[in-house]
């Protein structure tokens, strides 16, 4: 009888070891998948962060450029109004931001 118990224990231990091996292989596959998912998540996070950052940066630049365009249109309006009235054009309207004379000053 003790031999039968011992054989049963060996059979159960073999079954347990086989199951452990099977689960170990599955766990390795899951760990590999999680690693790939984490990598994809990191790439996606960086892409979204970059896109959102670029979006904010672009909005800021567009706002700045829009303000500059508005300023230039206001100066152009002053220039054209003064020209149409036959007044002398103020020098600050003839010189651009680079310090060079504008096309209007050359005429």
VEXDREN-2710 file (C-alpha; in Angstrom, 1 decimal):
% VEXDREN-2710
k/r/px/py/pz
1/UNK/0.0/0.0/0.0
2/UNK/2.7/2.5/0.8
3/UNK/4.1/2.0/-2.7
4/UNK/0.8/2.8/-4.3
5/UNK/0.7/6.1/-2.3
6/UNK/4.2/6.8/-3.4
7/UNK/3.3/6.1/-7.1
8/UNK/0.2/8.4/-6.8
9/UNK/2.4/11.2/-5.4
10/UNK/4.9/10.8/-8.2
11/UNK/2.1/10.9/-10.8
12/UNK/0.6/14.0/-9.2
13/UNK/4.0/15.7/-9.0
14/UNK/4.6/14.9/-12.7
15/UNK/1.2/16.4/-13.6
16/UNK/2.0/19.5/-11.5
17/UNK/5.4/19.9/-13.1
18/UNK/3.9/19.5/-16.6
19/UNK/1.3/22.1/-15.8
20/UNK/3.9/24.4/-14.5
21/UNK/6.0/24.0/-17.7
22/UNK/2.9/24.8/-19.8
23/UNK/2.0/27.8/-17.6
24/UNK/5.6/29.0/-17.7
25/UNK/5.6/29.0/-21.6
26/UNK/2.2/30.9/-21.6
27/UNK/3.6/33.4/-19.0
28/UNK/6.6/34.1/-21.2
29/UNK/4.4/34.8/-24.2
30/UNK/2.3/37.1/-22.1
31/UNK/5.3/39.0/-20.8
32/UNK/6.6/39.4/-24.4
33/UNK/3.2/40.7/-25.5
34/UNK/3.1/43.1/-22.6
35/UNK/6.5/44.3/-23.5
36/UNK/5.4/45.0/-27.1
37/UNK/2.2/46.8/-25.9
38/UNK/4.3/49.0/-23.5
39/UNK/6.6/49.9/-26.4
40/UNK/3.6/50.8/-28.6
41/UNK/2.1/52.8/-25.7
42/UNK/5.3/54.7/-25.2
43/UNK/5.5/55.5/-29.0
44/UNK/1.9/56.6/-29.0
45/UNK/2.4/58.7/-25.9
46/UNK/5.4/60.4/-27.4
47/UNK/3.6/61.0/-30.7
48/UNK/0.5/62.5/-29.0
49/UNK/2.7/64.6/-26.7
50/UNK/4.7/65.9/-29.7
51/UNK/1.5/66.6/-31.7
52/UNK/-0.2/68.5/-28.8
53/UNK/3.0/70.4/-28.2
54/UNK/3.4/71.3/-31.8
55/UNK/-0.3/72.3/-32.0
56/UNK/0.2/74.7/-29.1
57/UNK/3.4/76.0/-30.5
58/UNK/1.8/76.5/-33.9
59/UNK/-1.3/78.3/-32.4
60/UNK/1.1/80.6/-30.5
61/UNK/3.0/81.4/-33.7
62/UNK/-0.2/81.9/-35.7
63/UNK/-1.5/84.3/-33.1
64/UNK/1.8/86.2/-33.2
65/UNK/1.8/86.3/-37.0
66/UNK/-1.9/87.4/-37.0
67/UNK/-1.1/90.3/-34.7
68/UNK/1.8/91.3/-36.9
69/UNK/-0.4/91.1/-40.0
70/UNK/-3.0/93.3/-38.3
71/UNK/-0.2/95.8/-37.4
72/UNK/1.1/95.9/-41.0
73/UNK/-2.5/96.4/-42.4
74/UNK/-2.9/99.3/-40.0
75/UNK/0.3/100.9/-41.2
76/UNK/-0.7/100.3/-44.8
77/UNK/-4.0/102.0/-44.2
78/UNK/-2.3/105.0/-42.6
79/UNK/0.1/105.2/-45.6
80/UNK/-2.6/105.0/-48.2
81/UNK/-4.8/107.5/-46.4
82/UNK/-1.9/110.0/-46.1
83/UNK/-1.0/109.4/-49.8
84/UNK/-4.6/109.9/-51.0
85/UNK/-4.9/113.2/-49.0
86/UNK/-1.6/114.4/-50.6
87/UNK/0.2/114.7/-47.3
88/UNK/3.8/114.0/-46.8
89/UNK/4.4/110.4/-45.7
90/UNK/5.9/110.1/-42.2
91/UNK/9.3/108.4/-42.4
92/UNK/8.5/105.7/-39.9
93/UNK/5.9/104.4/-42.4
94/UNK/8.5/104.3/-45.2
95/UNK/11.0/102.2/-43.3
96/UNK/10.3/98.6/-42.6
97/UNK/11.2/96.6/-39.5
98/UNK/14.6/95.7/-41.1
99/UNK/15.6/99.3/-41.4
100/UNK/15.5/99.1/-45.3
101/UNK/13.4/101.5/-47.2
102/UNK/10.2/100.0/-48.4
103/UNK/8.9/99.7/-52.0
104/UNK/6.6/102.7/-51.3
105/UNK/9.5/104.9/-50.4
106/UNK/11.3/104.1/-53.6
107/UNK/8.4/105.6/-55.7
END
